[in-house]
Amino acid sequence: MQPDPYYDPYDFEIDEDPYPVWKRLRDEAPLYYNEKYDFYALSRFDDVEAGLKDFGRFQSGRGTLLELIKSGATMPKGMVIFEDPPSHQCYRGLLSRVFTPRRVAELEPQIRKYCVDALDPLADAKEIDFVADLGAKMPMRVIGMLLGIPEDDQQRIRDRIDSGLRLESGEMPAPRELADAAHAGDFAAYVDWRVENPSDDLMTALLQAEFEDHTGVRRRLTRDEVLAYVGLLAGAGNETTTKLIGWTAKLLSENSDQRRELANDPSLIPNAIEEALRYEAPSPTQARYVAETAVFHGTTVPQGSVMLLLNASANRDERRFEDADRFDIHRHIDHHLSFGYGIHFCLGASLARMEARVAYEEVLKRFPDWTVDLERAVRARTSTVRGWDSLPAAIG
């Protein structure tokens, strides 16, 4: 007899390929309970989508990682992903004003330049590392430009962010102080400099923007709130896009016929990026604090519990997507859950999509054929994102 399905978000062996486990959860335990870490999990598309929308019962204000919620840590003000209504609307609305579609669209020429600068030196190379040579460089350049962080300092900051996310073992990590995890100290000098030397960047816009907070007071962000915003943008804007670029390279290596279609017709690239997002969500799980008792599939989830919403599992739910385990750049996707859903839908989604699109437009111009070397590839082990630290591939 087969044992009951078991899911552990920290287990490296499960993380290597969680999809068979998630399929068993969807089929046999659509509301799953993990006794070791005391959490519940939803894995089907309809349940996850509903949970992401239900900000009243499933709250983000205590963190969106299992270990953060369990720690009881207080979230710093200004990290919009860790806010619930009514303060969430104020902080998100402010970020929406300074992170506009126009500002994002204006970035495309610079994003393309970053990609060209990364790829042109590899013109005669026999190998490319899709993470080290491109995926880890370009998103940091973009966020650094947006925030006004000098290029010489960007790699150091990225390395610090990476080390703060790293899992050292297959067990729940001891939660760090969130301020340390966000490395607010890395950005304090830049924020203080921008107070005295305003510029046309997002950091200056955050410092100067006025808004009405949820108490009705009209004010500007405090220094700590600006630091929280900047730390969030630097972390979220780097890691997920880096992982998306890596997963897309792997999927196109494994599906050479579809890769050649994209090389011959670049207009197909945007939908291929959507399919890559659906197929391999860079941020696969979202944790929520259960603020009110809920019932799923006949089982009561008590108030005070932690719920994991397995959005990457939901994206492979056969109840929603036909032949869901097949990668298909022509698939019609109404919507997936890789950027979340509801009030916490990722504000950087359009930027991530643009970065990935431009990256593969430039890659496929130069390298229509490649083969990823999985034996030499290095997986990233974190509780927030899933993907690769290094992904070498033979060109041609």
Steps between C-alpha positions, in 0.01 A plus 500: 500500500630846405562729798299820538634794297758711679604855414779695670590840348855480641587149382768523229406164346135604463606842371698333221170398339195581713243442226430130568447586869273792414299281262439252781390787725256626237357152448512350850537785751376829348512639853826365637630520857869473587547394861877560511473874433132543591364652179217438257534517120266548206615370162211519250463802273153606615594469869830687464344775291221544755752503786713767332192719459369445854717755683256510791544140607851445360716790606849616395573739786694240700718405202463291186756233593419210728803564721418870536142439609611228743762732650245764601732771364359849449506605136650843422265763362540567131544143378177497305497121459484476881206738538128434536216745438450780578872592511571279198302725265696807612843344456412323175335810359814699569720245327260489204541875457878483474522161323277590207453320167657802327810477716523126434454542122774762491743243639493271195790662308720483810398140572591409144835674537575302816419177315712595200792593726471163678465290185729665244821391678378140461472524120780249442452300818410134507304532823266737679388493862144628482506606865854626557539663157150645464231417754692621804637811331225670304223515767744649754607760247136592437405527868825681575424753227144546624614558858810699416749248645849533347591215268819421692294423812225295337675161499600530865139574595372213288745262669376614841137448397584151373676405824204623704261270312720190498390178671797323659314174568175327420337625820299811587754781544522705817339828389738790476393844606315630195703818491813287466339279234409809299848645568362845569849610595612446142260769385512751788791697354329526160175617658680762711693618193180534298338712775768762436550425129164425333503348152265353242484154656252292694678553832457877468137453399439293815668763717300786354157342450221614727212270587214460743561204727231270638455723807410799280832681554657658193876449510813368335657162563730474798863409443435146626202463265712611203768251600238224516370591154851507354597168660183338368551630146866398492425147620176425317612672181812288478428149613179415318613641165836324529324170563256560212787552256663178622187286480423631151847399383456149639153456350610620157803271515269205565251606231727576204218502244323775691825690549558504125146628447581793727827568316310508170207703635589725798136615524437168677739587783252683730267199514798269548596707806145462637520125451839489673350694791209257521715191464775599746385772739813675637320562832306174549337535844338782695434480874208667675389537861149359548311783669160325505403134520451356152372171358647331192402162365309419817786581739518797735810720496520673840557870547868561574623234256738552209376427147736439210347589165687287246470720193753294300289189562186690398668593170533127419144409606342284230161631613603840365757432226466218251809278484645726770839326522575575135697816415331668203593848377170513309284432806217746560535616859213698645709562810744313720589561864877553478463871578236438765140614470274759658627799699854358525544443125866581429548866408819407316331244273515719189867577561589132549314407182680771306841401633448135408358586157788732411755253638376220273459725199870577531605144592319343206646753255844375590453143619208314340632170639627400844506201732491550876755295695295388801787298646695823558202721582461621859160530663411790730361383835270757659155504657387789279597422141580187302756486222867505415817671626688382192367357174777437244408405146693399190433734209413345164 
